Amino acid sequence: MDGDDTSVETLAVLGGRIEIVIEQASPLWSDMAWSLPAGRVDGPLSEAIGRVAAALLAAAAPHLLEALGERVGEVSLTLADDAAVQTLNRDWRDKDRATNVLSFPAEDLGADDRDAVAEALEALPPDAPLMLGDIAIAAETVLAEAEAQGKLPRAHLLHLVAHGLLHLIGHDHETEEQAAAMEALETTTLAGFDIDDPYTLIDGAPDA
């Protein structure tokens, strides 16, 4: 991403079976704070997102990847600002405030639900991508939370990307059991990149 406030980049991960369309919708994402490596995740921010997303999906959704076969699953990730996320939060969740991450699943896939994935694919034309949904992340809120929790901004962002992706593929944290399952997938994935447990300094899950 080049710093323009409308730049869009499409990443193909996991052999091209998942495409992540990243829109940098605010110039705040060109801040040097996002370029600082987190654990073993260095390089361009879009590459970092792709690496973590690939690791998470491989661990959390092998059934989805198997069902896709040669087809493509698509995720839209908007790197926005607080004002844009507040508008989404107000319009779609009746919460008129900014938050760190919002997720909007396109399908009701259910965590580990092979039948739900098969049904979603069968409802599509043979060559159509499976739209997994949209994620929006607010720059100012993420930076403020990272500072308050003593985390690198990139590390906090990558946790929120992982959390948002899990929501798109059917995970939730409405119950303690669900929350524990999500947290385990997130912490294990991030630990694989030498990023510390993101839940050490927070109580509960990100908003999403």
Accessible surface in RSA format (square Angstrom, percent):
REM  Atomic radii and reference values for relative SASA: ProtOr
REM  Chains: A
REM  Algorithm: Lee & Richards
REM  Probe-radius: 1.40
REM  Slices: 20
REM RES _ NUM      All-atoms   Total-Side   Main-Chain    Non-polar    All polar
REM                ABS   REL    ABS   REL    ABS   REL    ABS   REL    ABS   REL
RES MET A   1    62.17  32.2   6.77   4.5  55.39 131.9  14.41  12.3  47.75  63.3
RES ASP A   2   109.24  76.5  70.50  70.2  38.74  91.6  48.56 114.3  60.68  60.5
RES GLY A   3    23.25  28.7   0.00   N/A  23.25  28.7  10.60  29.1  12.65  28.3
RES ASP A   4    84.79  59.4  79.52  79.1   5.27  12.5  18.79  44.2  66.00  65.8
RES ASP A   5    71.27  49.9  65.87  65.6   5.40  12.8   6.70  15.8  64.57  64.4
RES THR A   6    99.42  70.7  88.71  89.9  10.71  25.5  60.85  81.7  38.57  58.3
RES SER A   7    19.15  16.2  10.34  13.8   8.82  20.3  19.15  40.8   0.00   0.0
RES VAL A   8    89.96  59.2  56.42  51.1  33.54  80.8  56.64  49.2  33.33  90.4
RES GLU A   9    53.98  31.0  49.83  37.7   4.15   9.9  23.85  46.1  30.12  24.6
RES THR A  10    76.10  54.1  47.66  48.3  28.44  67.8  30.18  40.5  45.92  69.4
RES LEU A  11    23.81  13.3  21.53  15.4   2.27   5.7  23.81  16.7   0.00   0.0
RES ALA A  12    70.29  64.6  38.74  59.8  31.55  71.8  38.74  54.6  31.55  83.6
RES VAL A  13    15.38  10.1  10.19   9.2   5.19  12.5  15.38  13.4   0.00   0.0
RES LEU A  14    39.34  21.9  22.81  16.3  16.53  41.6  32.66  22.9   6.68  18.0
RES GLY A  15    87.51 107.9   0.00   N/A  87.51 107.9  45.26 124.2  42.24  94.6
RES GLY A  16    26.65  32.9   0.00   N/A  26.65  32.9  17.06  46.8   9.58  21.5
RES ARG A  17    76.05  31.9  74.48  38.0   1.57   3.7  17.64  24.1  58.42  35.4
RES ILE A  18     0.00   0.0   0.00   0.0   0.00   0.0   0.00   0.0   0.00   0.0
RES GLU A  19    52.41  30.1  52.41  39.7   0.00   0.0   0.18   0.4  52.23  42.6
RES ILE A  20     2.43   1.4   2.43   1.8   0.00   0.0   2.43   1.7   0.00   0.0
RES VAL A  21    35.60  23.4  35.14  31.8   0.46   1.1  35.14  30.5   0.46   1.2
RES ILE A  22     0.00   0.0   0.00   0.0   0.00   0.0   0.00   0.0   0.00   0.0
RES GLU A  23    62.80  36.1  62.80  47.5   0.00   0.0   7.35  14.2  55.45  45.3
RES GLN A  24     2.74   1.5   2.74   2.0   0.00   0.0   0.00   0.0   2.74   2.1
RES ALA A  25    40.77  37.5  18.25  28.2  22.52  51.2  18.85  26.5  21.92  58.1
RES SER A  26     2.14   1.8   1.59   2.1   0.56   1.3   0.76   1.6   1.38   1.9
RES PRO A  27    79.93  58.3  74.75  68.1   5.18  18.8  75.01  61.9   4.93  30.6
RES LEU A  28    69.74  38.8  66.29  47.4   3.45   8.7  69.40  48.7   0.34   0.9
RES TRP A  29     8.02   3.2   0.00   0.0   8.02  18.8   0.00   0.0   8.02  13.0
RES SER A  30    60.92  51.5  32.95  44.0  27.97  64.4  22.68  48.3  38.25  53.6
RES ASP A  31    72.05  50.5  57.83  57.6  14.21  33.6  15.81  37.2  56.23  56.1
RES MET A  32   147.11  76.2 143.36  94.9   3.75   8.9 114.00  96.9  33.11  43.9
RES ALA A  33    25.46  23.4  19.90  30.7   5.56  12.6  24.02  33.8   1.45   3.8
RES TRP A  34     3.78   1.5   3.78   1.8   0.00   0.0   3.78   2.0   0.00   0.0
RES SER A  35    52.30  44.2  38.73  51.7  13.57  31.3  37.52  79.9  14.78  20.7
RES LEU A  36    90.51  50.4  90.38  64.7   0.13   0.3  90.50  63.6   0.01   0.0
RES PRO A  37    68.63  50.0  62.14  56.6   6.49  23.6  62.14  51.3   6.49  40.3
RES ALA A  38     0.83   0.8   0.67   1.0   0.16   0.4   0.83   1.2   0.00   0.0
RES GLY A  39    46.00  56.7   0.00   N/A  46.00  56.7  13.02  35.7  32.98  73.9
RES ARG A  40   125.37  52.6 112.31  57.3  13.05  31.1  61.29  83.8  64.07  38.8
RES VAL A  41     0.00   0.0   0.00   0.0   0.00   0.0   0.00   0.0   0.00   0.0
RES ASP A  42    77.94  54.6  76.98  76.6   0.96   2.3  13.61  32.0  64.33  64.2
RES GLY A  43    38.38  47.3   0.00   N/A  38.38  47.3  27.92  76.6  10.46  23.4
RES PRO A  44    75.39  54.9  62.53  57.0  12.86  46.8  74.70  61.7   0.70   4.3
RES LEU A  45    17.47   9.7  11.25   8.0   6.23  15.7  11.25   7.9   6.23  16.8
RES SER A  46     3.18   2.7   2.86   3.8   0.32   0.7   0.00   0.0   3.18   4.5
RES GLU A  47    95.24  54.7  90.47  68.4   4.77  11.4  32.73  63.3  62.51  51.0
RES ALA A  48     0.00   0.0   0.00   0.0   0.00   0.0   0.00   0.0   0.00   0.0
RES ILE A  49     0.10   0.1   0.10   0.1   0.00   0.0   0.10   0.1   0.00   0.0
RES GLY A  50     5.79   7.1   0.00   N/A   5.79   7.1   5.37  14.7   0.42   0.9
RES ARG A  51    89.09  37.4  80.37  41.0   8.72  20.8  45.98  62.8  43.10  26.1
RES VAL A  52     0.12   0.1   0.12   0.1   0.00   0.0   0.12   0.1   0.00   0.0
RES ALA A  53     0.01   0.0   0.00   0.0   0.01   0.0   0.01   0.0   0.00   0.0
RES ALA A  54    21.56  19.8  21.01  32.4   0.55   1.3  21.34  30.1   0.22   0.6
RES ALA A  55    37.74  34.7  24.27  37.5  13.47  30.7  33.03  46.5   4.71  12.5
RES LEU A  56     0.00   0.0   0.00   0.0   0.00   0.0   0.00   0.0   0.00   0.0
RES LEU A  57     0.02   0.0   0.02   0.0   0.00   0.0   0.02   0.0   0.00   0.0
RES ALA A  58    49.54  45.6  35.92  55.4  13.62  31.0  36.83  51.9  12.71  33.7
RES ALA A  59    64.53  59.3  33.61  51.9  30.93  70.4  43.97  61.9  20.57  54.5
RES ALA A  60     5.06   4.7   0.00   0.0   5.06  11.5   2.36   3.3   2.70   7.2
RES ALA A  61     0.04   0.0   0.04   0.1   0.00   0.0   0.04   0.1   0.00   0.0
RES PRO A  62    74.73  54.5  69.80  63.6   4.94  17.9  71.55  59.1   3.18  19.8
RES HIS A  63    12.98   7.1  11.25   7.8   1.73   4.4   6.30   6.5   6.68   7.8
RES LEU A  64     1.23   0.7   1.23   0.9   0.00   0.0   1.23   0.9   0.00   0.0
RES LEU A  65    11.67   6.5  11.67   8.3   0.00   0.0  11.67   8.2   0.00   0.0
RES GLU A  66   121.37  69.7 100.79  76.3  20.58  49.0  45.97  88.9  75.40  61.6
RES ALA A  67    44.89  41.3  16.85  26.0  28.04  63.8  28.26  39.8  16.63  44.1
RES LEU A  68     2.45   1.4   0.03   0.0   2.42   6.1   0.03   0.0   2.42   6.5
RES GLY A  69    33.26  41.0   0.00   N/A  33.26  41.0  30.71  84.3   2.55   5.7
RES GLU A  70   175.31 100.7 146.14 110.6  29.17  69.5  68.12 131.8 107.20  87.5
RES ARG A  71    57.69  24.2  52.14  26.6   5.55  13.2  37.21  50.9  20.48  12.4
RES VAL A  72    41.17  27.1  39.24  35.5   1.93   4.6  39.24  34.1   1.93   5.2
RES GLY A  73     0.00   0.0   0.00   N/A   0.00   0.0   0.00   0.0   0.00   0.0
RES GLU A  74    38.47  22.1  38.45  29.1   0.02   0.0   0.04   0.1  38.43  31.4
RES VAL A  75     0.97   0.6   0.97   0.9   0.00   0.0   0.97   0.8   0.00   0.0
RES SER A  76    31.11  26.3  31.11  41.5   0.00   0.0  12.55  26.7  18.56  26.0
RES LEU A  77     1.61   0.9   1.44   1.0   0.17   0.4   1.44   1.0   0.17   0.5
RES THR A  78    34.41  24.5  34.41  34.9   0.00   0.0  17.07  22.9  17.35  26.2
RES LEU A  79     0.00   0.0   0.00   0.0   0.00   0.0   0.00   0.0   0.00   0.0
RES ALA A  80     2.26   2.1   1.89   2.9   0.37   0.8   2.26   3.2   0.00   0.0
RES ASP A  81    39.79  27.9  39.54  39.4   0.26   0.6   2.22   5.2  37.58  37.5
RES ASP A  82    33.09  23.2  33.09  32.9   0.00   0.0  13.71  32.3  19.38  19.3
RES ALA A  83    68.60  63.1  59.26  91.5   9.34  21.2  65.24  91.9   3.36   8.9
RES ALA A  84    44.59  41.0  34.97  54.0   9.62  21.9  43.14  60.7   1.45   3.9
RES VAL A  85     0.00   0.0   0.00   0.0   0.00   0.0   0.00   0.0   0.00   0.0
RES GLN A  86    63.68  35.6  63.68  46.5   0.00   0.0   6.53  13.9  57.15  43.3
RES THR A  87    55.93  39.8  55.86  56.6   0.06   0.2  34.35  46.1  21.58  32.6
RES LEU A  88    57.20  31.9  57.20  40.9   0.00   0.0  57.20  40.2   0.00   0.0
RES ASN A  89     0.00   0.0   0.00   0.0   0.00   0.0   0.00   0.0   0.00   0.0
RES ARG A  90   109.10  45.8 104.73  53.4   4.37  10.4  35.29  48.2  73.80  44.7
RES ASP A  91    85.49  59.9  52.27  52.0  33.22  78.6  21.42  50.4  64.07  63.9
RES TRP A  92   179.84  72.2 147.62  71.5  32.22  75.6 136.27  72.7  43.57  70.7
RES ARG A  93    69.21  29.1  49.80  25.4  19.41  46.2  27.51  37.6  41.70  25.3
RES ASP A  94   136.01  95.3 105.12 104.6  30.89  73.0  33.71  79.3 102.31 102.0
RES LYS A  95    82.99  40.5  77.57  47.6   5.42  12.9  52.21  47.0  30.78  32.8
RES ASP A  96    91.60  64.2  65.39  65.1  26.21  62.0  24.57  57.8  67.03  66.9
RES ARG A  97   113.87  47.8 111.34  56.8   2.53   6.0  58.85  80.4  55.02  33.3
RES ALA A  98    28.72  26.4  13.41  20.7  15.31  34.8  13.41  18.9  15.31  40.6
RES THR A  99     7.96   5.7   4.34   4.4   3.62   8.6   3.62   4.9   4.34   6.6
RES ASN A 100    13.19   9.1  13.19  12.7   0.00   0.0   0.00   0.0  13.19  12.7
RES VAL A 101     0.00   0.0   0.00   0.0   0.00   0.0   0.00   0.0   0.00   0.0
RES LEU A 102     0.38   0.2   0.38   0.3   0.00   0.0   0.38   0.3   0.00   0.0
RES SER A 103    13.08  11.1   0.73   1.0  12.35  28.4   0.73   1.6  12.35  17.3
RES PHE A 104    48.73  24.4  45.40  28.1   3.33   8.7  47.24  28.6   1.49   4.3
RES PRO A 105    71.05  51.8  46.66  42.5  24.39  88.7  46.66  38.5  24.39 151.6
RES ALA A 106    55.50  51.0  19.14  29.5  36.36  82.7  29.39  41.4  26.11  69.2
RES GLU A 107    57.15  32.8  49.16  37.2   7.99  19.0   6.54  12.7  50.61  41.3
RES ASP A 108   138.72  97.2 111.66 111.1  27.06  64.0  43.70 102.9  95.02  94.8
RES LEU A 109     3.44   1.9   2.67   1.9   0.77   1.9   2.74   1.9   0.70   1.9
RES GLY A 110    23.87  29.4   0.00   N/A  23.87  29.4  23.70  65.0   0.17   0.4
RES ALA A 111    42.72  39.3  21.15  32.6  21.57  49.1  21.24  29.9  21.48  56.9
RES ASP A 112    95.20  66.7  76.34  76.0  18.86  44.6  28.50  67.1  66.70  66.5
RES ASP A 113    57.94  40.6  51.55  51.3   6.40  15.1  14.73  34.7  43.21  43.1
RES ARG A 114   140.92  59.2 133.16  67.9   7.76  18.5  59.07  80.7  81.85  49.6
RES ASP A 115   102.17  71.6 100.34  99.9   1.83   4.3  20.73  48.8  81.44  81.2
RES ALA A 116    17.46  16.1  10.67  16.5   6.79  15.5  13.81  19.4   3.65   9.7
RES VAL A 117     0.98   0.6   0.98   0.9   0.00   0.0   0.98   0.9   0.00   0.0
RES ALA A 118    40.97  37.7  37.57  58.0   3.41   7.7  40.87  57.6   0.10   0.3
RES GLU A 119   116.36  66.8 109.79  83.1   6.57  15.6  39.45  76.3  76.91  62.8
RES ALA A 120    10.15   9.3   2.54   3.9   7.61  17.3   9.07  12.8   1.09   2.9
RES LEU A 121    14.20   7.9  13.34   9.5   0.86   2.2  13.38   9.4   0.82   2.2
RES GLU A 122   142.53  81.8 108.37  82.0  34.16  81.3  52.46 101.5  90.08  73.5
RES ALA A 123    87.34  80.3  47.06  72.6  40.28  91.6  59.17  83.3  28.16  74.6
RES LEU A 124    48.91  27.2  37.05  26.5  11.86  29.8  38.23  26.8  10.68  28.7
RES PRO A 125    85.87  62.6  78.50  71.6   7.36  26.8  85.16  70.3   0.71   4.4
RES PRO A 126   110.50  80.5  98.94  90.2  11.55  42.0 104.36  86.2   6.13  38.1
RES ASP A 127   141.51  99.1 112.15 111.6  29.36  69.4  40.74  95.9 100.78 100.5
RES ALA A 128    24.13  22.2  17.09  26.4   7.05  16.0  22.42  31.6   1.71   4.5
RES PRO A 129    52.48  38.2  48.90  44.6   3.59  13.0  50.20  41.4   2.28  14.2
RES LEU A 130     0.31   0.2   0.14   0.1   0.17   0.4   0.14   0.1   0.17   0.5
RES MET A 131    84.69  43.9  83.23  55.1   1.46   3.5  76.24  64.8   8.45  11.2
RES LEU A 132     0.16   0.1   0.03   0.0   0.13   0.3   0.03   0.0   0.13   0.4
RES GLY A 133     3.93   4.8   0.00   N/A   3.93   4.8   2.89   7.9   1.05   2.3
RES ASP A 134    68.40  47.9  68.40  68.1   0.00   0.0  17.74  41.7  50.67  50.5
RES ILE A 135     2.52   1.4   1.11   0.8   1.41   3.4   1.41   1.0   1.11   3.0
RES ALA A 136     4.60   4.2   4.58   7.1   0.02   0.1   4.58   6.4   0.02   0.1
RES ILE A 137     0.00   0.0   0.00   0.0   0.00   0.0   0.00   0.0   0.00   0.0
RES ALA A 138     0.00   0.0   0.00   0.0   0.00   0.0   0.00   0.0   0.00   0.0
RES ALA A 139     0.00   0.0   0.00   0.0   0.00   0.0   0.00   0.0   0.00   0.0
RES GLU A 140    68.55  39.4  62.82  47.5   5.74  13.7  41.42  80.1  27.13  22.2
RES THR A 141    25.33  18.0  21.01  21.3   4.32  10.3  18.46  24.8   6.87  10.4
RES VAL A 142     0.00   0.0   0.00   0.0   0.00   0.0   0.00   0.0   0.00   0.0
RES LEU A 143    48.19  26.8  43.76  31.3   4.43  11.1  44.09  31.0   4.10  11.0
RES ALA A 144    61.03  56.1  50.06  77.3  10.97  24.9  56.50  79.6   4.53  12.0
RES GLU A 145    43.32  24.9  40.89  30.9   2.42   5.8  20.68  40.0  22.64  18.5
RES ALA A 146     0.69   0.6   0.67   1.0   0.02   0.0   0.67   0.9   0.02   0.0
RES GLU A 147   149.22  85.7 125.66  95.1  23.56  56.1  51.59  99.8  97.63  79.7
RES ALA A 148    90.72  83.4  46.32  71.5  44.40 101.0  58.36  82.2  32.36  85.7
RES GLN A 149    26.57  14.9  24.15  17.6   2.42   5.8   9.96  21.2  16.62  12.6
RES GLY A 150    72.42  89.3   0.00   N/A  72.42  89.3  37.27 102.3  35.16  78.7
RES LYS A 151    39.43  19.2  22.77  14.0  16.66  39.7  30.19  27.2   9.24   9.8
RES LEU A 152    76.55  42.6  71.57  51.2   4.97  12.5  71.99  50.6   4.55  12.3
RES PRO A 153    19.74  14.4  19.74  18.0   0.00   0.0  19.74  16.3   0.00   0.0
RES ARG A 154     1.50   0.6   1.36   0.7   0.14   0.3   0.09   0.1   1.40   0.9
RES ALA A 155    13.91  12.8  12.06  18.6   1.84   4.2  12.28  17.3   1.63   4.3
RES HIS A 156     4.14   2.3   3.45   2.4   0.70   1.8   4.14   4.3   0.00   0.0
RES LEU A 157     0.00   0.0   0.00   0.0   0.00   0.0   0.00   0.0   0.00   0.0
RES LEU A 158     0.00   0.0   0.00   0.0   0.00   0.0   0.00   0.0   0.00   0.0
RES HIS A 159     0.38   0.2   0.38   0.3   0.00   0.0   0.36   0.4   0.01   0.0
RES LEU A 160     0.00   0.0   0.00   0.0   0.00   0.0   0.00   0.0   0.00   0.0
RES VAL A 161     2.48   1.6   2.48   2.2   0.00   0.0   2.48   2.2   0.00   0.0
RES ALA A 162     0.00   0.0   0.00   0.0   0.00   0.0   0.00   0.0   0.00   0.0
RES HIS A 163     0.22   0.1   0.22   0.2   0.00   0.0   0.22   0.2   0.00   0.0
RES GLY A 164     0.00   0.0   0.00   N/A   0.00   0.0   0.00   0.0   0.00   0.0
RES LEU A 165     1.59   0.9   1.59   1.1   0.00   0.0   1.59   1.1   0.00   0.0
RES LEU A 166     0.00   0.0   0.00   0.0   0.00   0.0   0.00   0.0   0.00   0.0
RES HIS A 167    20.75  11.3  17.09  11.9   3.66   9.4   7.88   8.1  12.87  15.0
RES LEU A 168     0.37   0.2   0.07   0.1   0.30   0.7   0.07   0.1   0.30   0.8
RES ILE A 169     4.09   2.3   2.60   1.9   1.49   3.6   2.60   1.9   1.49   4.0
RES GLY A 170    27.53  33.9   0.00   N/A  27.53  33.9  11.27  30.9  16.26  36.4
RES HIS A 171    19.12  10.4  13.67   9.5   5.44  13.9   9.54   9.8   9.57  11.1
RES ASP A 172    52.79  37.0  49.06  48.8   3.73   8.8  11.43  26.9  41.35  41.2
RES HIS A 173    47.18  25.8  31.81  22.1  15.38  39.3  22.05  22.7  25.13  29.2
RES GLU A 174   138.78  79.7 105.74  80.0  33.05  78.7  39.28  76.0  99.51  81.2
RES THR A 175    73.51  52.3  65.16  66.1   8.35  19.9  70.52  94.7   2.99   4.5
RES GLU A 176   160.61  92.2 148.02 112.0  12.59  30.0  65.07 125.9  95.54  78.0
RES GLU A 177   145.10  83.3 134.52 101.8  10.58  25.2  55.87 108.1  89.23  72.9
RES GLN A 178    72.98  40.8  67.79  49.5   5.19  12.3  26.16  55.7  46.82  35.5
RES ALA A 179    21.40  19.7  20.91  32.3   0.49   1.1  21.39  30.1   0.01   0.0
RES ALA A 180    60.95  56.0  50.30  77.6  10.64  24.2  56.04  78.9   4.91  13.0
RES ALA A 181    47.88  44.0  37.64  58.1  10.24  23.3  46.71  65.8   1.18   3.1
RES MET A 182     1.50   0.8   1.50   1.0   0.00   0.0   1.50   1.3   0.00   0.0
RES GLU A 183    51.12  29.3  50.82  38.4   0.30   0.7   8.65  16.7  42.47  34.7
RES ALA A 184    53.63  49.3  47.13  72.7   6.50  14.8  53.13  74.8   0.50   1.3
RES LEU A 185    39.75  22.1  38.27  27.4   1.48   3.7  39.48  27.7   0.27   0.7
RES GLU A 186     0.00   0.0   0.00   0.0   0.00   0.0   0.00   0.0   0.00   0.0
RES THR A 187    29.34  20.9  27.03  27.4   2.31   5.5  14.93  20.1  14.41  21.8
RES THR A 188    96.00  68.3  87.29  88.5   8.71  20.8  68.02  91.4  27.98  42.3
RES THR A 189    10.43   7.4   2.11   2.1   8.33  19.8   7.63  10.3   2.80   4.2
RES LEU A 190     0.15   0.1   0.15   0.1   0.00   0.0   0.15   0.1   0.00   0.0
RES ALA A 191    59.33  54.6  46.17  71.2  13.17  29.9  48.08  67.7  11.26  29.8
RES GLY A 192    41.45  51.1   0.00   N/A  41.45  51.1  34.61  95.0   6.84  15.3
RES PHE A 193    21.64  10.8  21.64  13.4   0.00   0.0  21.64  13.1   0.00   0.0
RES ASP A 194    91.99  64.4  69.79  69.5  22.20  52.5  27.10  63.8  64.88  64.7
RES ILE A 195    13.10   7.5   7.29   5.4   5.81  14.0  10.50   7.6   2.60   7.1
RES ASP A 196   124.63  87.3 112.89 112.4  11.74  27.8  37.92  89.2  86.71  86.5
RES ASP A 197    70.80  49.6  57.59  57.3  13.21  31.2  23.20  54.6  47.60  47.5
RES PRO A 198     5.77   4.2   3.87   3.5   1.90   6.9   5.77   4.8   0.00   0.0
RES TYR A 199    27.41  12.8  16.57   9.4  10.84  28.2  16.65  12.5  10.76  13.3
RES THR A 200   103.01  73.3  70.65  71.6  32.36  77.1  67.11  90.1  35.89  54.3
RES LEU A 201   112.79  62.8  84.78  60.7  28.01  70.4  91.30  64.1  21.49  57.8
RES ILE A 202    41.71  23.7  21.79  16.2  19.92  48.0  28.59  20.6  13.12  35.6
RES ASP A 203   153.50 107.5 117.37 116.8  36.13  85.4  41.56  97.8 111.94 111.6
RES GLY A 204    37.63  46.4   0.00   N/A  37.63  46.4  29.16  80.0   8.46  19.0
RES ALA A 205    36.05  33.1   5.92   9.1  30.12  68.5   6.10   8.6  29.95  79.3
RES PRO A 206     7.78   5.7   1.54   1.4   6.24  22.7   6.95   5.7   0.83   5.1
RES ASP A 207    35.95  25.2  20.36  20.3  15.59  36.9  14.38  33.8  21.57  21.5
RES ALA A 208    14.89  13.7   0.00   0.0  14.89  33.9   2.23   3.1  12.66  33.5
END  Absolute sums over single chains surface
CHAIN  1 A     9454.8       7353.8       2101.0       5141.2       4313.6
END  Absolute sums over all chains
TOTAL          9454.8       7353.8       2101.0       5141.2       4313.6
